[in-house]
Amino acid sequence: MNTKVVILAAGLGTRMRSKRAKVLHRAGGLSLVEHVVQAARAIATKSDIVVVTGHQADEVEALLQPTGVRFARQIEQKGTGHAVMCAREQLAPHAGLLMVLYGDTPLLSAATLKRLRDAQAESGAAATLITTTLENPTGYGRVILDPQGNVSAIVEHKAARPEQLSVRLINSGIYCFDAAKLWKYIGELQPFNPAQELYLTDMAEILNRHGERVQQLHISDSSELLGINTRVELADADRILNSRKARELMLSGVTIERPETVTIDTQVRVGMDSVIEPFVRLLGETVVGEDCRVGAGAILQSSVLAHNVTIRPYTYIADSRVDPGAQIGPFARLRQHAQVGPEAKVGNFVELKNTKLRAGAKSQHLAYLGDAEIGDRVNIGAGTITCNYDGQKKHVTKIGAGAFIGSNSTLVAPLEIGSESYIGAGSVVTEPVPSGALALGRSRQTIKPGWMEKRRKKSE
């Protein structure tokens, strides 16, 4: 049955103590609302998902625009029922199912949403509500069941009678409605509460009053329904998402040493037989191939490692690519679309910025290589730098295959160094170097015998 989804994401979230709208806060590498949109895509096409925005609507919509979902604005926040009404124009007429989700529930899984959809589609009920049981349900709305086990009412904690407060079955706020019946009766919502708002929870009683049935779908894992209201809960969600991802990877054939110490975002992919050492951070849309090793303390941000790559400890790689068999680190830095070719080596305290290091090339120690194209088998000596910035513009250094760059060389761009050429140690190179040539760009050494003795006598 065709299913449409409304995601309520209009609130500010005052308990977050933040200038940023709650749904924009991040856990597991994505904003809270992005997690919900991803889960919703398992049951609805992107054009059938409507996100209701309010606080910082422009920012929320800009973030989600690439996903292709649609938007409705809730200019004044007058409750969850009012938020759904704001999306009516985008959703009606619609005779299928309508699911209502919240933009601050990042742990909700696609599998649970499929269960909710199927339960509603097969039931003939007017609505299905996800419930769970809590040891301490303080603050949550209680779900009251009739003798047949259907939902007769949802009672907010503040309005509950003593016998209702003893009920541990709580309302998650996640519903799947028969869309036609929802739109038929939603106009009966009334603001009979201290906040003078329209609450979607009242739909259970309204539907019952019209002889319609509301059923529950009970979820045993209550953590999946966690709504984020504070920074503490945000940290809890991040920890759970991280643990889920580590478990998923280990079950797929990845070795993670001390998984409780690593951070792995939900979008990350890691190939079979790769090894992730302690305190590694794999962030964004990073992809790690098969048979790789990522050393302790390394950080990879939206980067790609091909198969059989070794990343040694405390290396930082962002928005870059490393090809098969290459070795990086320790204490190396790759950024801004750096590319390291097959079997190439980048050693300790070497930084590559927007630089291509071709197959078999190596820079083993203490170098800065920015805006450079470095050919196959090039050797970059310790202390070498490319002077790529003149104070106004960036310039490119090109080094041909097989060239040897001596230690402590300064390569002033724009510059082209030919293949199989040789740059003497300590040279400052400002002019093009032909292939096969030797370039020396340093002052001739001067020796003054007895100079130290004369200096001592002069100071006496």
C-alpha positions as CSV (number, residue, x, y, z in Angstrom):
1,M,0.0,0.0,0.0
2,N,1.3,3.5,-0.9
3,T,2.8,5.2,2.2
4,K,3.5,8.8,2.7
5,V,5.6,10.1,5.6
6,V,5.4,13.3,7.6
7,I,8.6,14.2,9.7
8,L,8.0,16.8,12.3
9,A,11.1,19.0,12.6
10,A,9.9,22.4,13.4
11,G,10.8,22.8,17.1
12,L,13.8,24.6,18.5
13,G,14.5,22.2,21.3
14,T,15.0,24.6,24.3
15,R,16.5,21.9,26.5
16,M,19.4,21.5,24.2
17,R,20.6,25.0,25.4
18,S,21.6,25.8,21.8
19,K,21.2,28.5,19.2
20,R,20.9,25.7,16.6
21,A,17.6,24.0,16.0
22,K,17.6,20.6,17.7
23,V,17.2,18.5,14.5
24,L,20.4,20.0,13.1
25,H,22.6,18.6,15.9
26,R,24.7,15.6,14.9
27,A,25.1,12.0,16.1
28,G,26.8,9.2,14.2
29,G,28.0,11.6,11.6
30,L,24.7,12.9,10.4
31,S,22.2,15.4,11.7
32,L,19.3,14.0,13.7
33,V,16.8,14.7,11.0
34,E,19.0,13.1,8.3
35,H,18.9,9.8,10.2
36,V,15.1,9.9,10.2
37,V,14.9,10.7,6.5
38,Q,17.2,7.8,5.7
39,A,15.0,5.4,7.7
40,A,11.9,6.8,6.0
41,R,13.3,6.1,2.6
42,A,12.9,2.4,3.3
43,I,9.1,2.8,3.2
44,A,8.5,5.8,0.9
45,T,9.8,7.5,-2.1
46,K,11.6,10.8,-1.6
47,S,8.7,12.8,-3.1
48,D,6.3,11.0,-0.6
49,I,8.3,12.4,2.4
50,V,7.3,15.8,3.7
51,V,9.4,17.5,6.4
52,V,7.6,20.1,8.5
53,T,10.0,22.9,9.3
54,G,9.8,25.9,11.6
55,H,12.7,27.1,13.7
56,Q,15.6,27.8,11.3
57,A,13.6,26.4,8.5
58,D,15.9,27.7,5.8
59,E,18.9,25.9,7.3
60,V,17.0,22.6,7.8
61,E,15.6,22.7,4.3
62,A,19.0,23.5,2.8
63,L,20.5,20.5,4.6
64,L,17.8,18.2,3.3
65,Q,17.3,19.6,-0.2
66,P,19.8,17.1,-1.8
67,T,17.7,14.2,-0.5
68,G,14.7,15.3,-2.7
69,V,12.1,15.4,0.1
70,R,9.4,18.0,0.2
71,F,8.7,20.6,2.8
72,A,5.9,22.3,4.7
73,R,6.3,25.3,7.0
74,Q,4.8,25.5,10.5
75,I,5.1,29.2,11.1
76,E,3.7,29.1,14.6
77,Q,4.4,26.0,16.7
78,K,0.9,25.0,17.9
79,G,1.5,21.3,18.7
80,T,2.0,18.1,16.8
81,G,-1.5,18.0,15.5
82,H,-1.2,21.4,14.0
83,A,2.2,20.4,12.5
84,V,0.5,17.6,10.6
85,M,-2.2,19.9,9.4
86,C,0.4,22.2,8.0
87,A,1.5,19.4,5.7
88,R,-2.0,18.6,4.6
89,E,-1.7,20.5,1.3
90,Q,1.4,18.5,0.4
91,L,-0.2,15.1,1.3
92,A,-3.9,15.2,0.4
93,P,-5.7,13.7,-1.4
94,H,-4.1,10.4,-0.4
95,A,-6.1,7.2,0.3
96,G,-3.1,5.1,1.5
97,L,-1.1,5.2,4.7
98,L,0.3,8.2,6.4
99,M,3.1,7.7,8.9
100,V,4.1,10.4,11.3
101,L,7.7,10.5,12.6
102,Y,9.8,13.0,14.5
103,G,13.0,14.6,13.4
104,D,14.8,14.0,16.7
105,T,14.6,10.2,16.8
106,P,17.9,9.1,15.0
107,L,17.9,5.5,16.4
108,L,14.6,4.5,14.7
109,S,15.4,1.7,12.3
110,A,14.1,1.1,8.8
111,A,13.1,-2.4,9.9
112,T,10.8,-1.0,12.6
113,L,9.2,1.4,10.1
114,K,8.5,-1.5,7.8
115,R,6.9,-3.5,10.7
116,L,4.8,-0.5,11.5
117,R,3.7,0.0,7.9
118,D,2.8,-3.7,7.4
119,A,1.0,-3.9,10.8
120,Q,-1.2,-1.0,9.8
121,A,-1.8,-2.2,6.2
122,E,-2.9,-5.7,7.3
123,S,-5.0,-4.6,10.3
124,G,-8.0,-2.7,9.0
125,A,-7.4,-0.3,12.0
126,A,-7.7,3.4,11.7
127,A,-4.2,3.8,13.2
128,T,-1.3,1.9,14.6
129,L,0.8,3.4,17.4
130,I,4.3,2.3,18.4
131,T,4.6,1.6,22.1
132,T,7.3,0.4,24.5
133,T,7.6,-0.4,28.2
134,L,9.8,1.5,30.5
135,E,10.9,0.7,34.0
136,N,10.6,4.4,34.8
137,P,7.9,6.0,32.5
138,T,8.0,9.4,34.3
139,G,7.2,12.2,31.9
140,Y,5.9,10.0,29.1
141,G,2.3,9.7,28.0
142,R,0.7,6.5,29.1
143,V,-1.1,4.2,26.6
144,I,-4.4,2.9,28.0
145,L,-5.6,-0.4,26.4
146,D,-9.1,-1.7,26.2
147,P,-10.0,-5.4,27.1
148,Q,-9.2,-6.4,23.5
149,G,-5.7,-4.9,23.7
150,N,-6.4,-1.9,21.5
151,V,-5.6,1.6,22.3
152,S,-8.4,3.5,23.9
153,A,-6.6,6.6,25.0
154,I,-3.2,8.3,25.5
155,V,-2.9,10.2,28.7
156,E,-0.2,12.7,29.3
157,H,1.8,12.3,32.4
158,K,0.6,15.6,34.0
159,A,-3.0,14.7,33.4
160,A,-2.8,11.0,34.5
161,R,-4.7,9.7,37.5
162,P,-2.8,7.7,40.1
163,E,-3.8,4.4,38.7
164,Q,-2.8,5.5,35.2
165,L,0.6,6.6,36.5
166,S,1.3,3.0,37.4
167,V,1.1,2.0,33.7
168,R,4.5,1.5,32.2
169,L,3.3,1.2,28.6
170,I,4.3,4.5,27.0
171,N,3.5,6.4,23.8
172,S,6.4,6.8,21.4
173,G,4.5,9.4,19.3
174,I,5.1,7.5,16.1
175,Y,2.0,6.6,14.2
176,C,0.8,5.1,11.0
177,F,-2.7,6.2,10.0
178,D,-5.3,5.3,7.5
179,A,-4.8,8.6,5.7
180,A,-8.4,9.1,4.7
181,K,-9.6,8.6,8.3
182,L,-7.0,10.9,9.7
183,W,-7.9,13.7,7.5
184,K,-11.6,13.1,8.1
185,Y,-11.3,13.5,11.9
186,I,-8.2,15.6,12.5
187,G,-10.3,18.8,12.5
188,E,-11.8,17.6,15.8
189,L,-8.5,18.2,17.7
190,Q,-9.0,20.8,20.4
191,P,-6.5,22.8,22.4
192,F,-7.8,21.6,25.8
193,N,-4.5,21.6,27.5
194,P,-2.3,24.1,29.5
195,A,-0.2,24.9,26.4
196,Q,-3.3,25.6,24.3
197,E,-1.9,23.4,21.5
198,L,-3.3,20.7,19.2
199,Y,-1.9,17.3,20.2
200,L,-1.8,14.4,17.8
201,T,-2.1,12.0,20.8
202,D,-5.7,13.0,21.1
203,M,-6.5,11.3,17.8
204,A,-6.6,7.9,19.6
205,E,-9.6,9.0,21.7
206,I,-11.2,10.8,18.7
207,L,-11.0,7.7,16.5
208,N,-12.3,5.5,19.2
209,R,-15.3,7.9,19.7
210,H,-16.2,7.4,16.0
211,G,-16.0,3.6,16.4
212,E,-12.6,3.2,14.8
213,R,-9.9,1.0,16.1
214,V,-6.4,2.1,17.1
215,Q,-3.9,-0.7,17.7
216,Q,-0.4,-0.8,19.2
217,L,2.9,-2.2,17.8
218,H,5.0,-2.9,20.8
219,I,8.8,-2.5,20.5
220,S,10.9,-4.3,23.1
221,D,14.1,-2.2,22.4
222,S,13.0,1.1,23.9
223,S,16.4,2.8,23.0
224,E,15.3,2.8,19.4
225,L,12.5,5.2,20.3
226,L,14.8,7.7,22.1
227,G,13.9,11.3,21.3
228,I,16.8,13.7,21.7
229,N,16.1,16.6,24.1
230,T,19.4,17.2,25.9
231,R,23.1,17.0,25.1
232,V,23.3,14.0,27.4
233,E,20.7,12.2,25.2
234,L,22.6,13.3,22.1
235,A,25.8,11.7,23.5
236,D,23.8,8.5,24.3
237,A,22.5,8.4,20.7
238,D,25.9,8.9,19.3
239,R,27.3,6.1,21.4
240,I,24.5,3.7,20.3
241,L,24.9,4.5,16.6
242,N,28.6,4.0,16.9
243,S,28.2,0.7,18.7
244,R,25.7,-0.5,16.0
245,K,28.1,0.4,13.2
246,A,31.1,-1.3,14.8
247,R,29.0,-4.4,15.3
248,E,27.8,-4.3,11.7
249,L,31.4,-4.1,10.4
250,M,32.7,-6.8,12.7
251,L,30.0,-9.2,11.6
252,S,30.9,-8.4,8.0
253,G,34.5,-9.5,8.4
254,V,36.3,-6.4,9.8
255,T,38.6,-6.7,12.8
256,I,38.2,-3.8,15.2
257,E,40.6,-3.8,18.1
258,R,39.0,-2.3,21.2
259,P,35.7,-1.3,19.5
260,E,34.6,0.7,22.5
261,T,37.4,3.2,21.7
262,V,36.7,3.8,18.0
263,T,34.4,6.3,16.3
264,I,32.8,5.1,13.0
265,D,30.1,7.2,11.3
266,T,27.0,5.4,9.9
267,Q,27.9,6.2,6.3
268,V,31.4,4.6,6.5
269,R,32.2,1.4,4.6
270,V,35.1,-1.0,5.4
271,G,36.2,-4.0,3.4
272,M,36.7,-7.6,4.6
273,D,39.9,-8.5,6.5
274,S,40.8,-4.9,7.2
275,V,42.0,-4.1,10.7
276,I,41.0,-1.0,12.7
277,E,43.3,-0.3,15.6
278,P,42.2,1.5,18.9
279,F,41.1,5.1,19.0
280,V,40.6,5.4,15.2
281,R,38.0,7.8,13.9
282,L,36.4,7.0,10.5
283,L,34.2,9.9,9.6
284,G,31.8,11.1,6.9
285,E,31.6,9.0,3.8
286,T,35.0,7.3,4.3
287,V,35.5,4.1,2.4
288,V,38.2,1.6,3.4
289,G,39.0,-1.3,1.1
290,E,39.9,-4.9,1.9
291,D,43.1,-6.0,3.7
292,C,43.8,-2.5,5.0
293,R,45.2,-1.6,8.4
294,V,44.3,1.7,10.0
295,G,46.7,2.5,12.8
296,A,45.9,3.7,16.3
297,G,44.7,7.3,16.6
298,A,44.3,7.8,12.9
299,I,41.5,10.1,11.6
300,L,40.0,9.6,8.2
301,Q,37.4,12.1,7.0
302,S,35.4,11.5,3.8
303,S,38.4,9.7,2.2
304,V,38.9,6.6,0.1
305,L,41.4,3.9,0.8
306,A,41.8,1.2,-1.9
307,H,42.7,-2.4,-1.0
308,N,45.9,-3.3,0.9
309,V,46.6,0.2,2.2
310,T,48.5,0.8,5.5
311,I,47.8,3.9,7.5
312,R,50.2,4.1,10.4
313,P,49.3,5.6,13.8
314,Y,48.2,9.3,14.3
315,T,47.7,10.1,10.6
316,Y,45.1,12.5,9.4
317,I,43.5,12.1,6.0
318,A,40.6,14.4,4.8
319,D,38.9,14.4,1.3
320,S,41.7,12.4,-0.2
321,R,42.4,9.1,-1.9
322,V,45.0,6.4,-1.3
323,D,45.6,3.8,-4.0
324,P,46.4,0.0,-3.5
325,G,49.5,-0.9,-1.6
326,A,50.4,2.6,-0.4
327,Q,51.7,3.3,3.0
328,I,50.9,6.5,4.9
329,G,52.3,7.8,8.2
330,P,52.8,7.8,11.1
331,F,52.0,11.5,11.8
332,A,51.2,12.3,8.2
333,R,48.6,14.7,6.9
334,L,46.7,14.5,3.6
335,R,44.0,17.0,2.7
336,Q,42.1,18.9,0.0
337,H,42.0,16.1,-2.6
338,A,45.4,14.7,-2.1
339,Q,46.0,11.5,-4.1
340,V,48.6,8.9,-3.3
341,G,49.3,6.4,-6.0
342,P,49.9,2.6,-5.9
343,E,52.8,1.5,-3.7
344,A,53.7,5.1,-2.9
345,K,55.0,6.0,0.6
346,V,54.2,9.1,2.7
347,G,56.1,9.1,6.0
348,N,56.3,10.9,9.3
349,F,55.4,14.6,9.4
350,V,54.8,14.9,5.7
351,E,51.8,17.0,4.5
352,L,50.1,16.7,1.1
353,K,47.6,19.3,0.1
354,N,45.9,19.1,-3.3
355,T,48.8,17.0,-4.5
356,K,49.1,13.9,-6.6
357,L,51.9,11.5,-5.6
358,R,52.1,8.9,-8.4
359,A,52.9,5.2,-8.3
360,G,56.0,4.2,-6.3
361,A,56.9,7.8,-5.4
362,K,57.9,8.5,-1.8
363,S,58.3,11.3,0.7
364,Q,59.4,9.7,3.9
365,H,60.2,12.6,6.3
366,L,59.4,16.2,7.2
367,A,58.0,17.7,3.9
368,Y,55.2,20.0,2.7
369,L,54.0,19.3,-0.8
370,G,51.2,21.6,-1.8
371,D,49.5,22.0,-5.2
372,A,52.0,19.6,-6.8
373,E,51.9,16.8,-9.4
374,I,54.7,14.3,-8.6
375,G,55.5,11.6,-11.1
376,D,56.1,7.9,-10.7
377,R,59.1,6.8,-8.6
378,V,60.0,10.3,-7.5
379,N,62.0,10.5,-4.3
380,I,61.4,13.6,-2.1
381,G,64.1,14.2,0.4
382,A,63.6,15.2,4.0
383,G,62.8,18.9,4.6
384,T,61.6,19.6,1.1
385,I,58.8,22.1,0.6
386,T,56.9,23.4,-2.4
387,C,56.4,27.2,-2.2
388,N,53.0,27.2,-3.7
389,Y,51.6,30.5,-2.5
390,D,52.9,33.9,-3.5
391,G,50.6,35.9,-1.1
392,Q,47.8,36.2,-3.7
393,K,47.6,33.1,-5.8
394,K,48.4,29.4,-5.5
395,H,50.8,27.9,-8.1
396,V,51.6,24.3,-9.2
397,T,54.8,22.4,-9.0
398,K,55.3,19.5,-11.5
399,I,57.9,16.9,-11.0
400,G,58.6,14.3,-13.7
401,A,58.9,10.6,-13.2
402,G,62.1,9.2,-11.6
403,A,63.4,12.6,-10.4
404,F,65.4,12.8,-7.2
405,I,64.7,15.8,-4.9
406,G,67.5,16.2,-2.4
407,S,66.9,17.0,1.2
408,N,66.0,20.5,2.3
409,S,65.1,21.6,-1.2
410,T,62.8,24.6,-1.7
411,L,60.8,24.4,-4.9
412,V,59.3,27.8,-5.8
413,A,56.2,27.5,-7.9
414,P,55.2,27.8,-10.6
415,L,57.9,25.3,-11.5
416,E,58.4,22.2,-13.6
417,I,61.2,19.7,-13.0
418,G,61.9,17.2,-15.7
419,S,61.9,13.4,-15.4
420,E,65.0,11.6,-14.2
421,S,66.5,15.0,-13.0
422,Y,68.4,15.5,-9.8
423,I,68.0,18.4,-7.4
424,G,71.0,18.9,-5.1
425,A,70.4,19.0,-1.3
426,G,69.7,22.4,0.1
427,S,68.8,24.0,-3.2
428,V,66.3,26.8,-3.8
429,V,64.9,26.1,-7.3
430,T,63.2,28.9,-9.1
431,E,63.7,28.0,-12.8
432,P,62.6,25.0,-14.8
433,V,64.9,22.0,-14.7
434,P,65.2,19.9,-17.9
435,S,64.9,16.1,-17.9
436,G,68.1,14.3,-16.8
437,A,69.7,17.5,-15.5
438,L,71.4,18.3,-12.2
439,A,70.2,21.5,-10.6
440,L,72.0,23.3,-7.8
441,G,70.5,26.4,-6.2
442,R,72.7,27.2,-3.3
443,S,75.6,29.5,-2.4
444,R,79.2,28.1,-2.6
445,Q,80.5,27.0,0.8
446,T,83.2,29.3,2.3
447,I,85.8,28.1,4.9
448,K,87.8,30.6,7.0
449,P,90.5,28.7,8.9
450,G,91.2,29.9,12.5
451,W,88.1,32.0,12.6
452,M,86.9,30.7,16.0
453,E,90.3,31.5,17.7
454,K,90.2,35.0,16.4
455,R,86.7,35.4,17.6
456,R,87.6,34.3,21.1
457,K,90.6,36.7,21.3
458,K,88.4,39.6,20.1
459,S,85.9,39.0,22.9
460,E,88.6,38.9,25.7
